[in-house]
Amino acid sequence: MAMDIKSKFAAIRIRHIQVLFMFLLLTIGVGMRVQFSVALVAMTDETASKNPNIPVYDWDNKSILLSSFFWGYSALQIIAAMLSRIYGSKSFLIGAMAINSMACCLIPLAAEYLGANGVMISRAVMGLSQGFFYPSVYNILAHWIPPSERAQMGSSALAGGSFGIITGMPITGFISASWAGWSYSFYFYGTLGFLWIIGYYYLGASTPATHPNISKMEQAFIENQMDMNGAELKVPWKAIVTSPAFWAIFVAYIGQTWGFQTILSELPIYMNKVMKFNMETNGLLSAAPYLTMCLIIFLSGYLADFLINKNYLMVEQARRIFSFFASFVPATALVVLSFLPEDYITLCVVMIIIAIGLQGASSAGFEINHIDLSPNFAGVLMAICNSCGEVFSNLGPLTVHFIVTDETNKAQWRIIFLAAATSYIVSCGIFLTYMRADIQPWNNVNNIVKENENDKNERYIVNKIV
């Protein structure tokens, strides 16, 4: 029995530890982002906590408060991607998490002394610092994950976002409804962020070559499958902005992010005001669709790599199929949800789970397509898509602010759901038309896959050992 456990731990490699830290980074970061949508309900509802001394605020600008995170989120992503590509992602991630965690811990004080404006400033600072997260994650994945493991390992890291939602909403709902009150949910996540910094400082690295404890065999396994000298290359801006394959991903991000952020930010309010769930139930049911999404992300990654490595599907075919299921099925569920009476509780919950959960398949579709096109500039591509996508995603909560004037009005929410469904279908249709999955000429990387038999045999030997 002891030998079995030892052999299982021996199979864990340094690249797996890096993926784990990226998973935890996104779990904590996204958890901080979404817990505010649950905490905000408690911050403005005097019946939310068991403690009557918990401060409650009379704010009528909830949607603007929810969107404040994204004011800073898009600002520095492209700069962050370029800096982390040249100087390494580790130090930037540690610094960004430190600022992010401090701003999170300060929200209760900001609310008490500066009101809604103070909370907006704190959330904008959090968004500004979290703008370093995803571009740096993609840079690290591009350096650490070989093509043969790209979908499953990339999906495992990106699943942290969904897991952050799964844990963030019920944890915040539980803390907010307890005697401790909503302020401790911010202290909780701030502490998690500082603990992540300590762990990653000692166990993380930007590239395999800079990790002090990686074995020569694992380093060879990774580096033999790809040539990562991108820090020496200038970003080919003209080639990128004239690439139809890049614009396909860009449009997919805009459409998916707009719809997803609308649901992510506004779902707790919808479930509270229309479906009449209390704080604790609201948090648990709000998290259920994201549990489904997390499972879909893991399954999609492993299934995609299996189908590709067994030659059942080409990479391009896999990206198309998983992107289709991640967009068209959720869009259909949103349309159905928009016309269901609110007293059809079970069916409404099922539609919400489908609408959100199936979007997890995009992790094996367009979300990983950046690395297919350009391993050297994957972080830059992600930064462009994510920053611009988040700018457009602000329109979601702001649209709710102007359209949903009565939060209990089902007809007004229907407009929001139909708009989100339309964004999914249109953006995915454009992606399916113009996407590619081969390395583009402007990547300037040679010998991504060595075709001579000696190199194939060498990779086979390394693969069997690693």
ZASE-960395 format. One record per residue (C-alpha): residue in one letter; residue number from 1; x, y, z. Coordinates in Angstrom, 1 decimal. Layout:
<nodes>
{node A; NUM; {X; Y; Z}}
...
</nodes>
This chain:
<nodes>
{node M; 1; {0.0; 0.0; 0.0}}
{node A; 2; {2.8; 2.4; 0.9}}
{node M; 3; {4.6; 1.6; -2.4}}
{node D; 4; {1.4; 2.4; -4.3}}
{node I; 5; {1.1; 5.8; -2.7}}
{node K; 6; {4.8; 6.5; -3.3}}
{node S; 7; {4.5; 5.6; -6.9}}
{node K; 8; {1.5; 7.9; -7.4}}
{node F; 9; {3.4; 10.8; -5.9}}
{node A; 10; {6.4; 9.9; -8.0}}
{node A; 11; {4.2; 10.4; -11.1}}
{node I; 12; {3.7; 14.1; -10.1}}
{node R; 13; {6.1; 16.3; -12.0}}
{node I; 14; {7.1; 19.9; -11.6}}
{node R; 15; {4.9; 20.9; -14.6}}
{node H; 16; {1.9; 19.4; -12.7}}
{node I; 17; {2.8; 21.6; -9.7}}
{node Q; 18; {2.8; 24.7; -11.9}}
{node V; 19; {-0.6; 23.8; -13.3}}
{node L; 20; {-1.9; 23.3; -9.7}}
{node F; 21; {-0.6; 26.8; -8.7}}
{node M; 22; {-2.3; 28.3; -11.8}}
{node F; 23; {-5.5; 26.5; -10.8}}
{node L; 24; {-5.3; 27.9; -7.3}}
{node L; 25; {-4.4; 31.4; -8.6}}
{node L; 26; {-7.6; 31.5; -10.7}}
{node T; 27; {-9.6; 29.8; -7.9}}
{node I; 28; {-8.7; 32.6; -5.5}}
{node G; 29; {-8.8; 35.4; -8.0}}
{node V; 30; {-12.1; 34.6; -9.5}}
{node G; 31; {-13.5; 33.7; -6.0}}
{node M; 32; {-12.6; 37.2; -5.0}}
{node R; 33; {-14.3; 38.6; -8.1}}
{node V; 34; {-17.6; 36.7; -7.8}}
{node Q; 35; {-18.0; 36.7; -4.0}}
{node F; 36; {-18.8; 40.4; -4.2}}
{node S; 37; {-22.0; 39.7; -6.1}}
{node V; 38; {-23.2; 37.6; -3.1}}
{node A; 39; {-21.7; 39.8; -0.4}}
{node L; 40; {-23.4; 42.8; -2.0}}
{node V; 41; {-26.8; 41.3; -1.4}}
{node A; 42; {-25.9; 41.0; 2.3}}
{node M; 43; {-24.3; 44.5; 2.4}}
{node T; 44; {-27.7; 46.0; 1.3}}
{node D; 45; {-30.1; 43.6; 3.2}}
{node E; 46; {-30.5; 44.0; 6.9}}
{node T; 47; {-32.1; 40.6; 7.2}}
{node A; 48; {-29.2; 38.8; 5.6}}
{node S; 49; {-27.1; 38.2; 8.7}}
{node K; 50; {-27.9; 36.7; 12.1}}
{node N; 51; {-26.0; 39.5; 13.7}}
{node P; 52; {-28.1; 42.7; 14.0}}
{node N; 53; {-25.0; 44.8; 14.4}}
{node I; 54; {-23.6; 44.1; 11.0}}
{node P; 55; {-23.5; 47.3; 8.9}}
{node V; 56; {-26.0; 47.6; 6.1}}
{node Y; 57; {-26.0; 50.2; 3.3}}
{node D; 58; {-28.8; 51.7; 1.3}}
{node W; 59; {-27.2; 51.7; -2.2}}
{node D; 60; {-29.3; 51.9; -5.4}}
{node N; 61; {-26.4; 51.5; -7.8}}
{node K; 62; {-25.7; 47.8; -7.4}}
{node S; 63; {-25.0; 47.1; -11.1}}
{node I; 64; {-22.5; 49.9; -11.2}}
{node L; 65; {-20.8; 48.5; -8.1}}
{node L; 66; {-20.7; 45.1; -9.7}}
{node S; 67; {-19.1; 46.5; -12.9}}
{node S; 68; {-16.5; 48.5; -11.1}}
{node F; 69; {-14.1; 45.5; -11.0}}
{node F; 70; {-13.9; 45.6; -14.7}}
{node W; 71; {-13.0; 49.3; -14.9}}
{node G; 72; {-9.4; 48.4; -14.0}}
{node Y; 73; {-9.4; 44.8; -15.2}}
{node S; 74; {-8.8; 45.6; -18.8}}
{node A; 75; {-6.3; 48.5; -18.4}}
{node L; 76; {-2.9; 46.8; -18.1}}
{node Q; 77; {-3.4; 43.3; -19.6}}
{node I; 78; {-1.5; 43.8; -22.8}}
{node I; 79; {1.4; 45.5; -21.0}}
{node A; 80; {1.3; 42.7; -18.4}}
{node A; 81; {1.5; 40.1; -21.1}}
{node M; 82; {4.5; 41.8; -22.8}}
{node L; 83; {6.4; 42.3; -19.5}}
{node S; 84; {5.8; 38.8; -18.2}}
{node R; 85; {6.8; 37.3; -21.6}}
{node I; 86; {10.1; 39.2; -21.5}}
{node Y; 87; {11.0; 39.1; -17.8}}
{node G; 88; {9.0; 36.0; -16.6}}
{node S; 89; {5.6; 35.7; -15.1}}
{node K; 90; {6.4; 34.7; -11.5}}
{node S; 91; {7.3; 38.0; -10.0}}
{node F; 92; {4.4; 39.8; -11.7}}
{node L; 93; {1.9; 37.2; -10.4}}
{node I; 94; {3.2; 37.5; -6.9}}
{node G; 95; {3.1; 41.4; -6.9}}
{node A; 96; {-0.4; 41.4; -8.5}}
{node M; 97; {-1.8; 38.9; -6.0}}
{node A; 98; {-0.3; 41.0; -3.1}}
{node I; 99; {-2.1; 44.2; -4.3}}
{node N; 100; {-5.2; 42.3; -5.1}}
{node S; 101; {-5.4; 40.6; -1.7}}
{node M; 102; {-4.7; 43.9; 0.2}}
{node A; 103; {-7.5; 45.7; -1.7}}
{node C; 104; {-9.9; 42.9; -1.0}}
{node C; 105; {-9.2; 43.1; 2.8}}
{node L; 106; {-9.8; 46.9; 2.7}}
{node I; 107; {-13.3; 46.7; 1.2}}
{node P; 108; {-15.1; 46.7; 4.6}}
{node L; 109; {-13.1; 49.8; 5.8}}
{node A; 110; {-13.8; 51.5; 2.4}}
{node A; 111; {-17.5; 50.8; 2.7}}
{node E; 112; {-17.6; 52.2; 6.3}}
{node Y; 113; {-15.6; 55.4; 5.7}}
{node L; 114; {-16.0; 56.1; 2.0}}
{node G; 115; {-19.3; 54.5; 1.1}}
{node A; 116; {-20.1; 53.1; -2.3}}
{node N; 117; {-17.4; 55.2; -3.9}}
{node G; 118; {-14.7; 53.6; -1.7}}
{node V; 119; {-15.9; 50.1; -2.6}}
{node M; 120; {-15.8; 51.0; -6.3}}
{node I; 121; {-12.2; 52.2; -5.9}}
{node S; 122; {-11.2; 49.0; -4.1}}
{node R; 123; {-12.8; 46.8; -6.7}}
{node A; 124; {-11.2; 48.8; -9.5}}
{node V; 125; {-7.8; 48.2; -7.9}}
{node M; 126; {-8.5; 44.5; -7.6}}
{node G; 127; {-9.5; 44.5; -11.3}}
{node L; 128; {-6.3; 46.3; -12.2}}
{node S; 129; {-4.1; 43.8; -10.4}}
{node Q; 130; {-6.0; 40.8; -11.6}}
{node G; 131; {-5.4; 42.0; -15.2}}
{node F; 132; {-2.0; 40.4; -14.8}}
{node F; 133; {-3.5; 37.0; -14.0}}
{node Y; 134; {-4.8; 35.4; -17.2}}
{node P; 135; {-2.0; 36.7; -19.6}}
{node S; 136; {0.6; 35.4; -17.2}}
{node V; 137; {-1.2; 32.1; -16.8}}
{node Y; 138; {-1.2; 31.7; -20.6}}
{node N; 139; {2.5; 32.5; -20.8}}
{node I; 140; {3.3; 29.9; -18.1}}
{node L; 141; {1.1; 27.3; -19.8}}
{node A; 142; {2.8; 28.0; -23.1}}
{node H; 143; {6.2; 27.4; -21.5}}
{node W; 144; {5.4; 24.5; -19.3}}
{node I; 145; {2.8; 22.4; -21.2}}
{node P; 146; {3.8; 20.4; -24.3}}
{node P; 147; {1.3; 20.1; -27.2}}
{node S; 148; {0.5; 16.4; -26.3}}
{node E; 149; {-1.0; 17.6; -23.0}}
{node R; 150; {-2.2; 21.0; -24.0}}
{node A; 151; {-6.0; 20.5; -23.7}}
{node Q; 152; {-6.1; 18.5; -20.5}}
{node M; 153; {-3.4; 20.5; -18.6}}
{node G; 154; {-4.6; 23.8; -19.9}}
{node S; 155; {-8.2; 22.9; -19.0}}
{node S; 156; {-7.1; 21.8; -15.5}}
{node A; 157; {-5.5; 25.2; -14.9}}
{node L; 158; {-8.4; 27.2; -16.4}}
{node A; 159; {-10.9; 25.1; -14.3}}
{node G; 160; {-9.7; 27.2; -11.4}}
{node G; 161; {-11.9; 30.0; -12.6}}
{node S; 162; {-15.0; 27.8; -12.3}}
{node F; 163; {-13.9; 26.3; -9.1}}
{node G; 164; {-13.5; 29.8; -7.7}}
{node I; 165; {-17.1; 30.5; -8.5}}
{node I; 166; {-18.2; 27.1; -7.1}}
{node T; 167; {-16.6; 27.8; -3.8}}
{node G; 168; {-16.8; 31.6; -3.7}}
{node M; 169; {-20.6; 31.9; -3.8}}
{node P; 170; {-21.6; 29.4; -1.1}}
{node I; 171; {-18.7; 30.3; 1.2}}
{node T; 172; {-19.6; 34.0; 0.9}}
{node G; 173; {-23.3; 33.2; 1.4}}
{node F; 174; {-22.5; 31.1; 4.5}}
{node I; 175; {-20.2; 33.7; 6.0}}
{node S; 176; {-22.6; 36.6; 5.2}}
{node A; 177; {-25.6; 34.8; 6.7}}
{node S; 178; {-23.6; 33.9; 9.9}}
{node W; 179; {-22.9; 36.0; 13.0}}
{node A; 180; {-19.6; 37.1; 11.6}}
{node G; 181; {-21.2; 38.9; 8.7}}
{node W; 182; {-20.3; 39.8; 5.1}}
{node S; 183; {-17.0; 41.7; 6.0}}
{node Y; 184; {-15.3; 38.4; 7.0}}
{node S; 185; {-15.8; 37.0; 3.5}}
{node F; 186; {-13.4; 39.7; 2.2}}
{node Y; 187; {-10.8; 39.0; 5.0}}
{node F; 188; {-11.1; 35.3; 4.2}}
{node Y; 189; {-10.2; 35.7; 0.5}}
{node G; 190; {-7.5; 38.2; 1.2}}
{node T; 191; {-5.8; 35.7; 3.5}}
{node L; 192; {-6.0; 33.0; 0.9}}
{node G; 193; {-4.3; 35.3; -1.5}}
{node F; 194; {-1.3; 35.9; 0.8}}
{node L; 195; {-1.0; 32.1; 1.5}}
{node W; 196; {-0.9; 31.5; -2.3}}
{node I; 197; {2.0; 34.0; -2.6}}
{node I; 198; {4.1; 32.1; 0.0}}
{node G; 199; {3.6; 28.8; -1.7}}
{node Y; 200; {4.2; 30.0; -5.2}}
{node Y; 201; {7.4; 31.9; -4.1}}
{node Y; 202; {9.0; 28.7; -3.1}}
{node L; 203; {7.6; 26.2; -5.6}}
{node G; 204; {6.8; 28.2; -8.7}}
{node A; 205; {8.9; 29.3; -11.8}}
{node S; 206; {8.2; 31.1; -15.0}}
{node T; 207; {9.9; 28.4; -17.2}}
{node P; 208; {11.3; 24.9; -16.9}}
{node A; 209; {14.8; 26.2; -17.3}}
{node T; 210; {14.5; 28.5; -14.3}}
{node H; 211; {13.1; 26.0; -11.9}}
{node P; 212; {15.8; 24.7; -9.5}}
{node N; 213; {14.3; 21.3; -8.8}}
{node I; 214; {13.1; 20.1; -12.2}}
{node S; 215; {14.7; 16.9; -13.5}}
{node K; 216; {16.7; 16.9; -16.8}}
{node M; 217; {14.4; 14.3; -18.2}}
{node E; 218; {11.2; 16.3; -17.6}}
{node Q; 219; {12.8; 19.5; -18.9}}
{node A; 220; {13.8; 17.6; -22.0}}
{node F; 221; {10.3; 16.2; -22.4}}
{node I; 222; {8.9; 19.7; -22.4}}
{node E; 223; {11.5; 21.5; -24.4}}
{node N; 224; {11.9; 18.8; -27.1}}
{node Q; 225; {8.3; 19.4; -28.2}}
{node M; 226; {8.5; 23.1; -28.5}}
{node D; 227; {10.9; 26.0; -29.1}}
{node M; 228; {10.2; 28.8; -26.7}}
{node N; 229; {12.6; 31.7; -27.5}}
{node G; 230; {9.8; 34.2; -27.7}}
{node A; 231; {11.4; 36.6; -25.2}}
{node E; 232; {13.9; 37.5; -27.9}}
{node L; 233; {11.3; 38.2; -30.5}}
{node K; 234; {9.4; 41.4; -31.1}}
{node V; 235; {5.6; 41.2; -31.0}}
{node P; 236; {4.4; 41.0; -34.7}}
{node W; 237; {1.6; 43.5; -34.2}}
{node K; 238; {0.8; 43.9; -37.9}}
{node A; 239; {0.6; 40.2; -38.5}}
{node I; 240; {-1.5; 39.6; -35.5}}
{node V; 241; {-4.1; 42.3; -36.2}}
{node T; 242; {-4.4; 41.1; -39.9}}
{node S; 243; {-4.8; 37.5; -38.9}}
{node P; 244; {-8.4; 36.1; -39.5}}
{node A; 245; {-7.6; 33.2; -37.1}}
{node F; 246; {-6.8; 35.7; -34.3}}
{node W; 247; {-9.9; 37.7; -35.0}}
{node A; 248; {-12.0; 34.6; -34.8}}
{node I; 249; {-10.8; 34.0; -31.2}}
{node F; 250; {-11.2; 37.7; -30.4}}
{node V; 251; {-14.9; 37.7; -31.5}}
{node A; 252; {-15.5; 34.5; -29.6}}
{node Y; 253; {-14.2; 36.1; -26.5}}
{node I; 254; {-16.2; 39.2; -26.8}}
{node G; 255; {-19.5; 37.3; -27.3}}
{node Q; 256; {-18.8; 34.7; -24.6}}
{node T; 257; {-17.5; 37.1; -22.1}}
{node W; 258; {-20.4; 39.5; -22.5}}
{node G; 259; {-23.0; 36.8; -21.9}}
{node F; 260; {-21.1; 35.0; -19.2}}
{node Q; 261; {-20.2; 38.1; -17.1}}
{node T; 262; {-23.9; 39.2; -17.3}}
{node I; 263; {-25.0; 35.9; -15.8}}
{node L; 264; {-22.1; 35.7; -13.4}}
{node S; 265; {-22.7; 39.2; -11.9}}
{node E; 266; {-26.5; 39.3; -11.9}}
{node L; 267; {-27.5; 35.6; -11.2}}
{node P; 268; {-27.5; 36.0; -7.4}}
{node I; 269; {-29.8; 39.0; -7.7}}
{node Y; 270; {-32.1; 37.3; -10.2}}
{node M; 271; {-32.4; 34.2; -7.9}}
{node N; 272; {-33.0; 36.4; -4.9}}
{node K; 273; {-35.6; 38.8; -6.4}}
{node V; 274; {-37.3; 36.6; -9.0}}
{node M; 275; {-36.9; 33.0; -7.7}}
{node K; 276; {-37.2; 34.1; -4.0}}
{node F; 277; {-34.2; 32.2; -2.6}}
{node N; 278; {-32.7; 33.3; 0.7}}
{node M; 279; {-28.9; 34.1; 1.2}}
{node E; 280; {-27.7; 30.6; 2.0}}
{node T; 281; {-29.8; 28.9; -0.7}}
{node N; 282; {-28.9; 31.6; -3.2}}
{node G; 283; {-25.2; 31.0; -2.7}}
{node L; 284; {-25.5; 27.2; -3.0}}
{node L; 285; {-27.8; 27.2; -6.1}}
{node S; 286; {-25.7; 30.0; -7.7}}
{node A; 287; {-22.7; 27.7; -7.4}}
{node A; 288; {-24.3; 24.5; -8.8}}
{node P; 289; {-24.0; 25.5; -12.5}}
{node Y; 290; {-20.3; 26.3; -12.0}}
{node L; 291; {-19.8; 22.9; -10.4}}
{node T; 292; {-21.1; 21.5; -13.6}}
{node M; 293; {-18.9; 23.8; -15.6}}
{node C; 294; {-15.8; 22.7; -13.6}}
{node L; 295; {-16.6; 19.1; -14.3}}
{node I; 296; {-17.2; 19.8; -18.0}}
{node I; 297; {-13.8; 21.7; -18.2}}
{node F; 298; {-11.9; 18.7; -16.9}}
{node L; 299; {-13.8; 16.2; -19.0}}
{node S; 300; {-13.5; 18.3; -22.1}}
{node G; 301; {-9.7; 18.7; -21.7}}
{node Y; 302; {-9.1; 15.0; -21.3}}
{node L; 303; {-11.5; 14.0; -24.0}}
{node A; 304; {-10.1; 16.5; -26.5}}
{node D; 305; {-6.5; 15.3; -26.0}}
{node F; 306; {-7.6; 11.7; -26.1}}
{node L; 307; {-9.4; 12.2; -29.5}}
{node I; 308; {-6.5; 14.2; -30.9}}
{node N; 309; {-3.7; 11.9; -29.7}}
{node K; 310; {-5.5; 8.9; -30.9}}
{node N; 311; {-6.0; 10.6; -34.3}}
{node Y; 312; {-9.8; 10.4; -34.1}}
{node L; 313; {-9.9; 14.2; -34.6}}
{node M; 314; {-7.6; 16.8; -36.0}}
{node V; 315; {-6.8; 19.7; -33.5}}
{node E; 316; {-8.9; 22.1; -35.6}}
{node Q; 317; {-11.9; 19.7; -35.6}}
{node A; 318; {-11.7; 19.3; -31.8}}
{node R; 319; {-11.5; 23.1; -31.3}}
{node R; 320; {-14.6; 23.6; -33.5}}
{node I; 321; {-16.7; 20.8; -31.8}}
{node F; 322; {-16.0; 21.9; -28.3}}
{node S; 323; {-16.6; 25.5; -29.1}}
{node F; 324; {-19.9; 24.7; -30.7}}
{node F; 325; {-21.2; 22.8; -27.6}}
{node A; 326; {-19.9; 25.6; -25.4}}
{node S; 327; {-22.0; 28.3; -27.2}}
{node F; 328; {-25.1; 26.9; -29.0}}
{node V; 329; {-26.3; 24.6; -26.2}}
{node P; 330; {-26.1; 27.3; -23.5}}
{node A; 331; {-27.8; 29.8; -25.8}}
{node T; 332; {-30.7; 27.4; -26.3}}
{node A; 333; {-31.0; 26.9; -22.5}}
{node L; 334; {-31.1; 30.7; -22.0}}
{node V; 335; {-33.9; 31.1; -24.5}}
{node V; 336; {-35.9; 28.4; -22.8}}
{node L; 337; {-35.2; 30.0; -19.4}}
{node S; 338; {-36.4; 33.4; -20.5}}
{node F; 339; {-39.9; 32.1; -21.2}}
{node L; 340; {-40.3; 29.7; -18.3}}
{node P; 341; {-42.6; 30.9; -15.4}}
{node E; 342; {-40.6; 31.6; -12.3}}
{node D; 343; {-42.7; 29.0; -10.3}}
{node Y; 344; {-41.2; 26.2; -12.5}}
{node I; 345; {-38.3; 26.1; -10.0}}
{node T; 346; {-36.7; 22.8; -10.9}}
{node L; 347; {-36.8; 23.4; -14.7}}
{node C; 348; {-35.4; 26.9; -14.2}}
{node V; 349; {-32.5; 25.5; -12.2}}
{node V; 350; {-31.9; 22.9; -14.8}}
{node M; 351; {-31.8; 25.5; -17.6}}
{node I; 352; {-29.4; 27.7; -15.5}}
{node I; 353; {-27.1; 24.7; -15.0}}
{node I; 354; {-27.1; 23.9; -18.7}}
{node A; 355; {-26.7; 27.5; -19.7}}
{node I; 356; {-23.6; 28.0; -17.5}}
{node G; 357; {-22.2; 24.5; -17.2}}
{node L; 358; {-21.9; 23.6; -20.9}}
{node Q; 359; {-19.7; 26.7; -21.4}}
{node G; 360; {-16.9; 24.8; -19.8}}
{node A; 361; {-16.4; 23.0; -23.1}}
{node S; 362; {-14.8; 26.2; -24.4}}
{node S; 363; {-11.7; 25.4; -22.4}}
{node A; 364; {-10.9; 22.7; -25.1}}
{node G; 365; {-12.1; 25.0; -27.8}}
{node F; 366; {-11.4; 28.7; -28.5}}
{node E; 367; {-10.0; 29.3; -25.0}}
{node I; 368; {-6.9; 27.2; -25.7}}
{node N; 369; {-6.6; 28.2; -29.3}}
{node H; 370; {-4.2; 31.1; -28.6}}
{node I; 371; {-1.4; 28.5; -27.8}}
{node D; 372; {-2.3; 26.6; -31.0}}
{node L; 373; {-1.7; 29.7; -33.1}}
{node S; 374; {1.4; 31.1; -31.3}}
{node P; 375; {3.1; 29.6; -28.3}}
{node N; 376; {5.5; 32.5; -28.1}}
{node F; 377; {2.8; 35.1; -28.1}}
{node A; 378; {-0.1; 33.2; -26.4}}
{node G; 379; {-0.1; 35.6; -23.4}}
{node V; 380; {-0.2; 38.7; -25.7}}
{node L; 381; {-3.1; 37.2; -27.7}}
{node M; 382; {-4.9; 36.3; -24.5}}
{node A; 383; {-4.4; 39.8; -23.1}}
{node I; 384; {-5.8; 41.5; -26.2}}
{node C; 385; {-8.8; 39.2; -26.3}}
{node N; 386; {-9.5; 39.2; -22.6}}
{node S; 387; {-9.0; 43.0; -22.1}}
{node C; 388; {-11.2; 44.0; -25.0}}
{node G; 389; {-13.7; 41.3; -24.1}}
{node E; 390; {-14.0; 42.6; -20.6}}
{node V; 391; {-14.5; 46.1; -21.9}}
{node F; 392; {-17.5; 44.8; -23.8}}
{node S; 393; {-18.6; 42.7; -20.8}}
{node N; 394; {-19.2; 45.9; -18.9}}
{node L; 395; {-22.1; 46.4; -21.2}}
{node G; 396; {-23.8; 43.4; -19.6}}
{node P; 397; {-24.2; 44.7; -16.0}}
{node L; 398; {-24.8; 48.2; -17.2}}
{node T; 399; {-27.5; 47.0; -19.6}}
{node V; 400; {-29.2; 45.3; -16.6}}
{node H; 401; {-28.9; 48.6; -14.7}}
{node F; 402; {-30.9; 50.4; -17.4}}
{node I; 403; {-33.3; 47.7; -18.5}}
{node V; 404; {-34.1; 45.9; -15.3}}
{node T; 405; {-35.6; 48.8; -13.4}}
{node D; 406; {-37.7; 46.4; -11.4}}
{node E; 407; {-35.6; 43.5; -10.2}}
{node T; 408; {-38.7; 41.3; -9.6}}
{node N; 409; {-39.9; 41.8; -13.2}}
{node K; 410; {-39.5; 38.5; -15.2}}
{node A; 411; {-40.1; 40.2; -18.6}}
{node Q; 412; {-37.3; 42.7; -18.1}}
{node W; 413; {-34.9; 39.8; -17.2}}
{node R; 414; {-36.0; 38.1; -20.4}}
{node I; 415; {-34.4; 40.8; -22.5}}
{node I; 416; {-31.1; 40.2; -20.7}}
{node F; 417; {-31.2; 36.5; -21.3}}
{node L; 418; {-32.1; 36.8; -25.0}}
{node A; 419; {-29.3; 39.3; -25.5}}
{node A; 420; {-26.8; 36.9; -23.9}}
{node A; 421; {-28.0; 34.0; -26.0}}
{node T; 422; {-27.6; 36.1; -29.2}}
{node S; 423; {-24.1; 37.0; -28.2}}
{node Y; 424; {-23.2; 33.3; -27.8}}
{node I; 425; {-24.6; 32.3; -31.2}}
{node V; 426; {-23.3; 35.1; -33.3}}
{node S; 427; {-19.7; 35.1; -31.9}}
{node C; 428; {-19.4; 31.3; -32.1}}
{node G; 429; {-20.6; 31.3; -35.7}}
{node I; 430; {-17.9; 33.7; -36.6}}
{node F; 431; {-15.3; 31.6; -34.8}}
{node L; 432; {-16.3; 28.4; -36.5}}
{node T; 433; {-16.0; 30.1; -39.9}}
{node Y; 434; {-12.5; 31.7; -39.6}}
{node M; 435; {-10.7; 29.7; -36.9}}
{node R; 436; {-7.4; 27.8; -37.4}}
{node A; 437; {-5.4; 25.5; -35.2}}
{node D; 438; {-2.0; 25.4; -36.8}}
{node I; 439; {1.0; 27.5; -35.7}}
{node Q; 440; {1.0; 30.7; -37.7}}
{node P; 441; {4.0; 32.0; -39.6}}
{node W; 442; {4.3; 35.1; -37.5}}
{node N; 443; {5.0; 33.0; -34.4}}
{node N; 444; {8.6; 32.7; -35.7}}
{node V; 445; {9.2; 29.3; -34.0}}
{node N; 446; {10.9; 26.4; -35.8}}
{node N; 447; {10.9; 22.8; -35.0}}
{node I; 448; {7.7; 22.7; -32.9}}
{node V; 449; {7.3; 19.1; -34.0}}
{node K; 450; {10.5; 17.4; -35.3}}
{node E; 451; {9.5; 15.1; -38.2}}
{node N; 452; {12.6; 12.9; -38.6}}
{node E; 453; {12.5; 9.5; -37.1}}
{node N; 454; {15.4; 10.0; -34.7}}
{node D; 455; {13.5; 12.9; -33.0}}
{node K; 456; {10.3; 10.9; -32.9}}
{node N; 457; {12.1; 8.0; -31.2}}
{node E; 458; {13.8; 10.4; -28.8}}
{node R; 459; {10.4; 11.9; -27.8}}
{node Y; 460; {8.9; 8.5; -27.5}}
{node I; 461; {11.7; 7.4; -25.1}}
{node V; 462; {11.4; 10.6; -23.0}}
{node N; 463; {7.6; 10.2; -23.0}}
{node K; 464; {7.7; 6.7; -21.7}}
{node I; 465; {10.0; 7.7; -18.9}}
{node V; 466; {8.2; 10.9; -17.9}}
</nodes>
